[in-house]
């Protein structure tokens, strides 16, 4: 009998090695899903950063983050008000779907909220700070069944007393108080949460919702207000002379809030580095809407001007997206955030989500928005911009270059934001802009038809959802 050749003698060993290698590969754990740290301010307009060219504000930490992160230069708050933004953030749905189109109304419990979806995917979930979608009173306890699936909980519905700021912890209905300026204390709590994530811990999603730089502006730390003498501030060219004094006074505290939060953000990034979490944590910074601060002769938000609708949106994930900064010009909007985060985390997006998933675009793919974001005010309300202050329903589009807005009477605003960045030249009705206006109007109409938006009077939506508003169109505020 002929002896087997040496190559045949090695065959069983090769089989064993191959089988062993296959077994090891099959048993190897999948890469851990990324953590998500989502940080957002209240009423922080996109223009109020050093990197954005604001000559006044000091934001060194955000300027550094902008140099290292992926930044959406045309991110907008599609309905630029607190509660509508937050409801869309949590559900990925449009305001006329979830019904939170004014402040202080309850968001129905959604089985596919971002926290519940991520919990099913194996995540721990946490929320710190301002909530504002409970609708049961701004100081009321929010029980677990009304938290949209968040587990770790140190939050309050809403307060604008930043130096005497209440919150509830977990399932304890006893009110507690943040120590000092609340954003600093909330940031410290978030840092402690990050430090608690030991080896082998599940991935987490943590939302940190700061109350500033929302008014009242004088509640910003006094030592930071001293950095911004009112008489030395440079106002935007679209602030009319009659509002200059008020705009200067407001901006002192506004910028001081911004600088305080800038320091807080730097502390969060330091903690991510020190704990080793940075490499596998998606870090996002954004805001719920902007602040006019006198621009266009107006204050606060709700209106479709850039100072009100445009917000920062920066995202970094060193392990997944690389560290090279990139600026993306697609108009990302509020309902898009939830599906985009799920897409980045590799978690399936529920069928009922209406926002666009930008995760592929962030990784170098196509813009899913079609180059436009919808702007809307289904029902003007409140003392800031209710009907008594000129408030009106509107629908519009913000594209990379243009803003086009209709109210219930027809075309209202048309700006070429490339040639007219301060929106001082309204092109509605101009013969030279007739073709552009017609094209954008048709584009807006197609968008409304696609989404089933009837553009009804605000009172019709109030009645449809059964809200009982006051004379200003707002829900009575229950403390």
Beta strands, then each sheet from edge to edge (+ up, - down):
strand 1: 35-42
strand 2: 70-72
strand 3: 124-130
strand 4: 152-156
strand 5: 166-169
strand 6: 176-177
strand 7: 204-213
strand 8: 281-287
strand 9: 313-316
strand 10: 326-328
strand 11: 372-377
strand 12: 394-399
strand 13: 402-407
strand 14: 410-416
sheet 1: 6+ 5- 4+ 3+ 7+ 1+ 8+ 9- 2+ 10+
sheet 2: 11+ 12- 13+ 14-
end
